């Protein structure tokens, strides 16, 4: 069976709005460490990790063995109507790590479901369907999470069960706050919050949902400390803060275990997914007990926190902590970030290199402007693939290269990937200038 056959079969039975990377899409058939191999036998260094999900890497013995032990018991599913030891143990650990006092945990299968559940808890607790969300955000593909998504490219329906009022994102490159000096942006964002509450809401507001670093939005981050400044206002109104940690959790930013910790504040709820399962479907919400208990009827998630996925989750958390991967993310991420900034400083096509730890982005623009250049970004993506490197793409305008490698990435692998990436950017930018 050739890849062309598989591509034709894919197009015949799967919807066209499910994108595939590359002009000639690839099928990944095996992986080891930070490398994957396609059906044609070509091996790539993976800097995207299945959209920041293969957080520990591929074919990790400790995780594989934990899953196999659970499978050998014959119990791969029991539902939450029965006690699940792996689920309870993982919930205990996540509750402790969350920093939220007297926390409770509810497991789901995906980040979308986790954010949907968090919005359910918050709106029930506050008895209000009004929420605050952030422009350029992404929270999922269900009705409520699409409604809270501030990026129209990823909002597949105009229907919305929520009343949403929108806040500025703190984008440093473009937008109203970008025009201000860095020192003035937090005050301006807080003033924006106060004005939105005064003009766009009525009565109680349930929550603000926000990403410490916007994932799909292109790894855009507000100034450190903004969440704390926001929360001071939110607390005065009884409004809950939900930190969407689907992409920023588990030490990926290097400097902290959770993205919210850069802001000097503890949220009322946080959502998690992706990396904790290292490819197994595992996600959830951790938050204040009184908020999670705001469910007036029976509710559960059939597969959420099942024995196999939570066995994987416990093994991932063990590996993450035992190998201090947060520190590795900081150290290796600095090699990439510093190298990218130095190598592209003279390129007018690169507007910004941004991010923290192993969550990095390069924004590609038309020379001398901040006008997005998605076509050049796609060419760089293709050139990286040709050079043996897989990276991601995102941002509001599709002009941002995203890197979220496994947290086990070595210094040598970081330098190898950096060289491929820099060569791809410079070659594609030079070709465009020549044209």
C-alpha positions as semicolon CSV with decimal commas, in nm:
position;residue;x (nm);y (nm);z (nm)
1;X;0,000;0,000;0,000
2;X;0,149;0,335;-0,102
3;X;0,101;0,670;0,070
4;X;-0,082;0,791;-0,241
5;X;-0,336;0,511;-0,198
6;X;-0,385;0,603;0,167
7;X;-0,425;0,971;0,081
8;X;-0,693;0,892;-0,176
9;X;-0,875;0,673;0,074
10;X;-0,847;0,948;0,337
11;X;-1,001;1,204;0,102
12;X;-1,280;0,964;0,008
13;X;-1,405;0,902;0,363
14;X;-1,286;1,188;0,589
15;X;-1,413;1,549;0,582
16;X;-1,221;1,810;0,384
17;X;-1,208;2,049;0,681
18;X;-0,967;1,814;0,861
19;X;-0,634;1,957;0,742
20;X;-0,328;1,753;0,649
21;X;0,019;1,902;0,664
22;X;0,239;1,914;0,355
23;X;0,172;1,911;-0,018
24;X;0,247;1,538;0,000
25;X;0,104;1,426;0,337
26;X;0,301;1,168;0,533
27;X;0,200;0,862;0,732
28;X;0,400;0,808;1,050
29;X;0,453;0,437;1,112
30;X;0,708;0,420;1,394
31;X;0,884;0,632;1,651
32;X;1,164;0,625;1,906
33;X;1,275;0,899;2,142
34;X;1,225;1,227;1,959
35;X;1,223;1,076;1,609
36;X;0,947;0,936;1,389
37;X;0,962;0,741;1,063
38;X;0,717;0,764;0,776
39;X;0,582;0,494;0,547
40;X;0,856;0,566;0,294
41;X;1,128;0,499;0,551
42;X;1,223;0,867;0,600
43;X;1,307;0,959;0,961
44;X;1,236;1,301;1,108
45;X;1,330;1,486;1,424
46;X;0,993;1,579;1,575
47;X;0,958;1,934;1,704
48;X;0,579;1,925;1,727
49;X;0,503;1,605;1,919
50;X;0,157;1,543;1,778
51;X;0,059;1,901;1,871
52;X;0,248;1,908;2,203
53;X;0,100;1,572;2,306
54;X;0,390;1,324;2,282
55;X;0,546;1,510;2,572
56;X;0,790;1,241;2,684
57;X;0,867;1,113;2,335
58;X;0,807;0,786;2,149
59;X;0,842;0,426;2,263
60;X;0,931;0,515;2,622
61;X;0,980;0,190;2,812
62;X;0,846;0,309;3,146
63;X;0,519;0,430;2,993
64;X;0,479;0,130;2,764
65;X;0,535;-0,113;3,053
66;X;0,285;0,065;3,279
67;X;0,019;0,043;3,008
68;X;0,100;-0,321;2,932
69;X;0,071;-0,412;3,302
70;X;-0,278;-0,267;3,310
71;X;-0,381;-0,433;2,984
72;X;-0,261;-0,771;3,111
73;X;-0,513;-0,749;3,396
74;X;-0,787;-0,770;3,132
75;X;-0,948;-0,451;3,264
76;X;-0,907;-0,178;3,005
77;X;-1,242;-0,023;3,094
78;X;-1,479;-0,039;3,389
79;X;-1,647;0,307;3,385
80;X;-1,644;0,543;3,680
81;X;-1,931;0,349;3,839
82;X;-1,653;0,142;3,995
83;X;-1,343;0,240;4,185
84;X;-1,036;0,282;3,962
85;X;-0,712;0,276;4,159
86;X;-0,501;0,439;3,886
87;X;-0,757;0,718;3,852
88;X;-0,767;0,793;4,225
89;X;-0,388;0,791;4,253
90;X;-0,345;1,026;3,957
91;X;-0,619;1,258;4,086
92;X;-0,447;1,278;4,424
93;X;-0,120;1,375;4,261
94;X;-0,271;1,632;4,024
95;X;-0,472;1,788;4,307
96;X;-0,152;1,835;4,509
97;X;0,043;1,971;4,212
98;X;-0,230;2,213;4,107
99;X;-0,167;2,454;4,394
100;X;-0,544;2,488;4,440
101;X;-0,651;2,431;4,804
102;X;-0,898;2,146;4,874
103;X;-0,902;2,058;4,504
104;X;-1,116;1,805;4,322
105;X;-1,037;1,646;3,984
106;X;-1,270;1,539;3,702
107;X;-1,117;1,340;3,416
108;X;-1,218;1,367;3,050
109;X;-1,073;1,250;2,719
110;X;-0,958;1,575;2,559
111;X;-0,884;1,940;2,618
112;X;-1,213;2,035;2,454
113;X;-1,405;1,821;2,704
114;X;-1,197;1,954;2,993
115;X;-1,274;2,315;2,901
116;X;-1,640;2,230;2,840
117;X;-1,657;2,078;3,188
118;X;-1,484;2,377;3,347
119;X;-1,734;2,612;3,184
120;X;-2,017;2,390;3,309
121;X;-1,886;2,406;3,665
122;X;-1,829;2,781;3,658
123;X;-2,165;2,872;3,502
124;X;-2,348;2,640;3,742
125;X;-2,162;2,779;4,042
126;X;-2,235;3,136;3,946
127;X;-2,578;3,061;3,797
128;X;-2,487;3,270;3,493
129;X;-2,415;3,202;3,127
130;X;-2,206;3,518;3,095
131;X;-1,833;3,464;3,064
132;X;-1,520;3,656;2,974
133;X;-1,273;3,524;2,718
134;X;-0,965;3,653;2,539
135;X;-0,923;3,753;2,177
136;X;-0,709;3,515;1,968
137;X;-0,778;3,229;2,211
138;X;-0,860;2,866;2,139
139;X;-1,040;2,637;2,384
140;X;-1,185;2,352;2,176
141;X;-1,434;2,234;1,916
142;X;-1,757;2,180;2,116
143;X;-2,032;2,443;2,116
144;X;-1,938;2,614;2,443
145;X;-1,563;2,598;2,383
146;X;-1,601;2,727;2,027
147;X;-1,812;3,006;2,172
148;X;-1,525;3,095;2,404
149;X;-1,269;3,078;2,122
150;X;-1,149;3,417;2,003
151;X;-1,001;3,297;1,675
152;X;-1,261;3,279;1,398
153;X;-1,052;3,042;1,186
154;X;-1,110;2,777;1,453
155;X;-1,472;2,858;1,540
156;X;-1,675;2,629;1,317
157;X;-2,017;2,756;1,425
158;X;-2,175;3,091;1,506
159;X;-2,408;2,919;1,753
160;X;-2,314;2,984;2,113
161;X;-2,476;2,877;2,442
162;X;-2,277;3,145;2,627
163;X;-2,279;3,524;2,639
164;X;-1,916;3,614;2,582
165;X;-1,741;3,947;2,637
166;X;-1,393;3,975;2,492
167;X;-1,069;4,104;2,646
168;X;-0,747;4,213;2,473
169;X;-0,484;3,940;2,450
170;X;-0,175;4,139;2,541
171;X;-0,021;4,065;2,199
172;X;0,312;4,247;2,185
173;X;0,329;4,257;1,802
174;X;0,001;4,407;1,686
175;X;-0,325;4,535;1,832
176;X;-0,414;4,817;2,069
177;X;-0,197;4,709;2,362
178;X;0,104;4,657;2,134
179;X;0,114;5,033;2,078
180;X;0,184;5,094;2,445
181;X;0,514;5,070;2,632
182;X;0,559;4,729;2,794
183;X;0,530;4,879;3,143
184;X;0,185;5,020;3,066
185;X;0,020;4,711;2,917
186;X;-0,100;4,542;3,235
187;X;-0,269;4,863;3,356
188;X;-0,428;4,906;3,012
189;X;-0,551;4,545;3,010
190;X;-0,703;4,586;3,356
191;X;-0,875;4,907;3,247
192;X;-1,009;4,715;2,947
193;X;-1,147;4,447;3,183
194;X;-1,318;4,707;3,399
195;X;-1,472;4,874;3,093
196;X;-1,593;4,542;2,951
197;X;-1,760;4,454;3,282
198;X;-1,922;4,797;3,298
199;X;-2,048;4,805;2,940
200;X;-2,096;4,449;2,810
201;X;-2,225;4,253;3,109
202;X;-2,527;4,266;3,334
203;X;-2,545;4,112;3,679
204;X;-2,325;3,817;3,768
205;X;-2,051;3,696;3,534
206;X;-1,944;3,333;3,571
207;X;-1,576;3,326;3,481
208;X;-1,282;3,435;3,273
209;X;-1,120;3,153;3,074
210;X;-0,770;3,229;2,949
211;X;-0,455;3,054;2,828
212;X;-0,128;3,160;2,996
213;X;0,023;3,124;2,647
214;X;-0,218;3,104;2,354
215;X;-0,156;2,775;2,173
216;X;-0,340;2,774;1,841
217;X;-0,316;3,154;1,853
218;X;0,056;3,126;1,780
219;X;0,214;3,104;2,128
220;X;0,116;3,463;2,205
221;X;0,167;3,543;2,574
222;X;0,052;3,841;2,779
223;X;0,294;4,014;3,016
224;X;0,377;3,810;3,326
225;X;0,157;3,925;3,612
226;X;-0,150;4,005;3,402
227;X;-0,357;3,717;3,544
228;X;-0,295;3,844;3,898
229;X;-0,399;4,195;3,801
230;X;-0,709;4,058;3,629
231;X;-0,793;3,836;3,927
232;X;-0,793;4,129;4,167
233;X;-1,079;4,275;3,965
234;X;-1,247;3,936;3,913
235;X;-1,242;3,860;4,286
236;X;-1,414;4,189;4,364
237;X;-1,704;4,070;4,146
238;X;-1,697;3,702;4,253
239;X;-1,591;3,598;3,900
240;X;-1,395;3,273;3,871
241;X;-1,064;3,237;3,686
242;X;-1,010;2,930;3,464
243;X;-0,652;2,876;3,348
244;X;-0,649;2,668;3,028
245;X;-0,327;2,469;3,074
246;X;-0,391;2,220;2,792
247;X;-0,067;2,328;2,621
248;X;0,123;2,511;2,897
249;X;0,104;2,251;3,175
250;X;0,349;1,993;3,310
251;X;0,663;2,210;3,302
252;X;0,667;2,282;2,929
253;X;0,740;2,652;2,981
254;X;1,054;2,562;3,174
255;X;1,029;2,833;3,434
256;X;0,716;2,690;3,600
257;X;0,517;2,367;3,626
258;X;0,195;2,549;3,528
259;X;0,169;2,850;3,301
260;X;-0,040;3,040;3,555
261;X;0,252;3,047;3,799
262;X;0,427;3,311;3,586
263;X;0,150;3,547;3,694
264;X;0,179;3,511;4,071
265;X;-0,180;3,395;4,112
266;X;-0,373;3,072;4,171
267;X;-0,678;3,010;3,950
268;X;-1,006;2,872;4,076
269;X;-1,000;2,603;3,806
270;X;-0,738;2,477;3,566
271;X;-0,776;2,242;3,273
272;X;-0,517;1,994;3,149
273;X;-0,476;1,748;2,861
274;X;-0,230;1,656;2,584
275;X;0,108;1,582;2,741
276;X;-0,011;1,403;3,056
277;X;-0,125;1,105;2,846
278;X;0,177;1,110;2,610
279;X;-0,058;1,001;2,332
280;X;-0,322;0,824;2,541
281;X;-0,652;1,013;2,567
282;X;-0,635;1,182;2,906
283;X;-0,750;1,525;3,018
284;X;-0,944;1,691;3,295
285;X;-1,028;1,976;3,528
286;X;-0,886;2,041;3,873
287;X;-1,039;2,311;4,086
288;X;-1,196;2,428;4,407
289;X;-1,420;2,166;4,564
290;X;-1,716;2,402;4,602
291;X;-1,701;2,486;4,231
292;X;-1,668;2,128;4,104
293;X;-1,953;2,023;4,329
294;X;-2,184;2,268;4,147
295;X;-2,339;1,990;3,939
296;X;-2,707;1,936;4,030
297;X;-2,752;1,603;3,850
298;X;-2,566;1,280;3,785
299;X;-2,280;1,333;3,543
300;X;-1,978;1,132;3,439
301;X;-1,744;1,067;3,146
302;X;-1,758;0,711;3,012
303;X;-1,392;0,688;2,912
304;X;-1,251;0,977;3,116
305;X;-0,983;0,855;3,355
306;X;-1,009;0,493;3,237
307;X;-0,761;0,239;3,379
308;X;-0,530;0,237;3,076
309;X;-0,506;0,613;3,022
310;X;-0,452;0,683;3,393
311;X;-0,188;0,410;3,411
312;X;-0,012;0,602;3,133
313;X;-0,071;0,932;3,315
314;X;0,087;0,808;3,636
315;X;0,388;0,677;3,443
316;X;0,421;1,007;3,254
317;X;0,412;1,203;3,579
318;X;0,672;0,971;3,734
319;X;0,902;1,013;3,434
320;X;0,850;1,388;3,423
321;X;0,940;1,432;3,789
322;X;1,216;1,171;3,810
323;X;1,402;1,321;3,514
324;X;1,332;1,687;3,602
325;X;1,202;1,757;3,253
326;X;1,091;2,106;3,351
327;X;1,456;2,201;3,402
328;X;1,544;2,032;3,073
329;X;1,274;2,236;2,897
330;X;1,428;2,556;3,032
331;X;1,785;2,459;2,941
332;X;1,722;2,313;2,595
333;X;1,455;2,568;2,513
334;X;1,709;2,845;2,572
335;X;1,940;2,689;2,313
336;X;1,660;2,703;2,058
337;X;1,528;3,048;2,149
338;X;1,868;3,215;2,170
339;X;1,984;3,042;1,852
340;X;1,676;3,142;1,658
341;X;1,696;3,505;1,768
342;X;2,063;3,530;1,681
343;X;2,026;3,356;1,343
344;X;1,723;3,557;1,228
345;X;1,807;3,899;1,371
346;X;1,897;4,031;1,026
347;X;1,589;3,887;0,851
348;X;1,304;4,130;0,786
349;X;1,081;3,827;0,725
350;X;1,094;3,732;1,095
351;X;0,892;3,971;1,309
352;X;0,936;3,788;1,637
353;X;1,078;3,480;1,805
354;X;0,876;3,418;2,120
355;X;0,778;3,163;2,379
356;X;0,909;2,994;2,690
357;X;1,089;2,668;2,747
358;X;0,998;2,416;2,479
359;X;0,700;2,618;2,357
360;X;0,848;2,844;2,090
361;X;0,723;3,030;1,785
362;X;0,858;3,223;1,489
363;X;0,626;3,480;1,331
364;X;0,679;3,522;0,957
365;X;0,581;3,854;0,793
366;X;0,632;4,053;0,476
367;X;0,966;4,238;0,498
368;X;0,959;4,566;0,685
369;X;0,601;4,519;0,809
370;X;0,397;4,315;1,055
371;X;0,175;4,197;0,770
372;X;0,144;3,818;0,798
373;X;0,299;3,602;0,526
374;X;0,125;3,263;0,546
375;X;0,253;3,155;0,203
376;X;0,616;3,193;0,307
377;X;0,537;3,019;0,636
378;X;0,403;2,719;0,445
379;X;0,716;2,709;0,230
380;X;0,933;2,707;0,541
381;X;0,720;2,427;0,688
382;X;0,778;2,223;0,372
383;X;1,151;2,301;0,372
384;X;1,181;2,184;0,733
385;X;1,015;1,856;0,639
386;X;1,254;1,818;0,344
387;X;1,543;1,876;0,584
388;X;1,419;1,609;0,826
389;X;1,238;1,824;1,082
390;X;0,867;1,835;1,171
391;X;0,733;2,165;1,305
392;X;0,382;2,306;1,345
393;X;0,199;2,604;1,205
394;X;-0,061;2,831;1,361
395;X;-0,149;3,184;1,462
396;X;-0,453;3,388;1,373
397;X;-0,325;3,435;1,017
398;X;-0,150;3,100;0,969
399;X;0,191;3,269;0,961
400;X;0,349;3,131;1,279
401;X;0,586;2,835;1,299
402;X;0,523;2,649;1,626
403;X;0,768;2,426;1,808
404;X;0,662;2,203;2,096
405;X;0,915;1,918;2,104
406;X;0,907;1,637;2,362
407;X;1,044;1,761;2,694
408;X;1,312;1,493;2,670
409;X;1,476;1,674;2,378
410;X;1,856;1,667;2,414
411;X;2,093;1,958;2,361
412;X;2,241;1,789;2,054
413;X;1,891;1,735;1,907
414;X;1,803;2,097;1,979
415;X;2,109;2,215;1,786
416;X;2,035;1,972;1,503
417;X;1,678;2,095;1,470
418;X;1,787;2,456;1,506
419;X;2,025;2,421;1,212
420;X;1,753;2,270;0,990
421;X;1,500;2,536;1,090
422;X;1,737;2,828;1,039
423;X;1,846;2,694;0,699
424;X;1,481;2,655;0,594
425;X;1,389;3,008;0,701
426;X;1,691;3,171;0,540
427;X;1,667;2,974;0,217
428;X;1,295;3,040;0,171
429;X;1,331;3,408;0,262
430;X;1,620;3,451;0,017
431;X;1,422;3,282;-0,260
432;X;1,132;3,519;-0,202
433;X;1,360;3,824;-0,216
434;X;1,517;3,694;-0,538
435;X;1,176;3,640;-0,693
